[in-house]
């Protein structure tokens, strides 16, 4: 774009031997970007091959399907309960919840998925990107998908700002193992719109005592 904002820049010293060069970076927003190699100030012949842009291998640990909404709203379910009024849609690769009436309780508007395996004694990590049209709270939840709706995660409410940010939490499963758990976000009460992206729930590991 016109401001040519730089997300990452690396300098490599090339030799006459084929070498693979790798670097990792994170961008703070969804963009249509460009990749460039600058060779100014030098002479000679340059040879390049096999360019790859990959998601880090750690993403394969993710239990969440369609985590970045690249498949639209597939596999995600949004529920509203009277008197809440809200609509969900995919905008610029994010799940956008437009809220007309936030309802009376946080769970009056809920976005989530089901069918996760949460095993007793294992530690899990949940992370996601989110922001809102104005500062407000939401409640991320990992828990039982039926009565008595036990919440396995111990997260507090998350205060969103109008700037996109990554939120990350971990918890240990102390309840009986559940192979049909739910992951979701309670978004009710406030009428400020919410935007969510890149939802991650790990497969779980044995906690390490220090």
N, C-alpha and C positions, 0 to 999 in steps of 0.2 A: 504494500500500500504506500501511500504518499510519504508517510513518516519513516518507512523502512526500519521499523523497530527491530533490533537485533536480539534474538533469543539465546543464541550461543555462538561462540567463535573459538576455534582451535587452530593452533599453528603447528605444522608438522615439518620435520626436516627429512626430505626425500633423499634416497640413495639410488644406486643403479641396480638394487635388488628388489624384486616384487615383495611388498610388505603390506599386511592388512592393518589399517588404522581404524580405531574405534573410539567414539566418545558418546557420553550419555548426557541428556539434558531434559529439562522440564519446562513447559510453557504455561503461563498463568491464565490462558484463555483459549477458546476455540478459534482457530484462524485458518485461512487458506494461505499457506506459506510458500516460500521458495528456498531452494538449497543452491548455494553458489561456491565455487572454488576461485579464490583470488590468487593470481600468479604474477601480478605486476611487479616491476622492479627487477625481474630476472630474465635470463635468456635460456635457450636450449629447448629440447623436446620433452614433453610430459606424457605419461601413459597412465590411464585410469581404467578400472573395470570393476564389475560386481558391486554396484552401490546397493545398499539395503537400508531401509528405515523400519525398525522393528519395535514392538512393545517388549519391555524387559521380560525375561523368563519368569520372574516372580508372579506375573499376572496369571500364569497357568494354575496357580494355587487358589484362584478365585472360584467360589461356589456360585456366584451370581451369574445368571445368564443374561445376555444383552445388557451388560453392565454399563456400557457407554451410550446406550440408546441408538446405536448405529443401525439397528433393525426396527427403528420406530419405537412404539410402545409394546411390542411383542413380549409376552410373558409377564408384563407388569399389570397390576390391577389397582385401580383407584376407586375407593368407595366413599360415598358421602351419606351422612345421616341427618335427617331433619333436625333443625332448620337450616343446616349448612347448605350452601350452594357454591359449587366449584367445578371447573372444567380443566382437564389435563390434556396437553398436547406437546408435540416435539417441536421445539424452536431452536434452530442453529445447533442441533445435536444435543440439546439439553431437554430434560423433562420439565415443562413449565406448568405450574398449577396456578390458574387464574381464579381468584377467590372473590365471590360477590358477598357471601355471608359465611363467616368462620364458624358458625354454630356455637354450641354452649360448652363443649368439651374438646380436648385435644384430639381424641379419636373420632370426632365427627367428620374429619377429612383424613383419609389414610391411603398412602401409596405403598405398595409392597409386592413381594413374591413369597411363595411357599415352597415346601419340599426340601428344606435344608437339613443336613445331618449335623447335629450338635451332640457330642459325646461327653458323658460324665468324666470329669477330671482333666479335660483338655482345655487349653487356652486358645481363644479366638481373637482375631483382629477385625474390626469393622472400620472402613474409611469411606469417605464420599466427599465430593465437591458440592458446595451449595452457597447460595446467596438469596437475598429477598429484595423486594421493591423498597423496603424500609426495614430498619432493625426490628427483629421479632424472634420468638423462640419456636423451635420444633423439637419433637421427641423421637430420636432413633431407637428402634426396639428390635431385639432378637428374642423370640419366645415361643411358647406353645400356641398352636393354631386351633385350639378348641378349649372348651371349659376345662380348667378354671383360668385360662389365658395367662398362665404363669410367664413372667418376664425373666429370661435367663441373664440378660445383660444388666449391668449395674450403672448404666449411663445416666447422667443428669441431663436436664434439658439443654439444648444447644442454642446459644444466642447467635443468630445470623446477622450479618451486616449487609449493606448494599454492594459489597465487594466480594467477588468469588474467592473462596478459601477452601482448603482441604482440611477436613476434620477427621481425626483418627482416635480410636478407642480400643481397648482390649478388655477381655473379661474371661474368667474361668467358669466352666459349667459345673455347678454343684448339684444340679437336679439329675434325675434319671435320664439316660440317653434318649434322644428324640430324633427320629429319622424323617420327620415331617414338620419341622419347625418353620416359623415364619420370620421374615425380615421386613421391616417396614418403617415408615415415618408417619407419626401422628402430627398433622399440620393444622388442626382446627383451632378455634377461638379467634385468632387474629385474622383480619381480612387482607393482610399484606401478601402479595403474590410470592411464590417460592419457586426456585429453580434448582434442580438436582442433576448431578452427572457423576460418572465414574464411580459407581458403587462397588465396594470390594468387601467380601467376607471370606476369610481364610478357611482352609480345611481343618485347622486345629492342630496344635502340637502339645506334647507333654510339658507342663511348666518346669522350669529349671529353678531350683532353690539355690539362692546365693548365701 
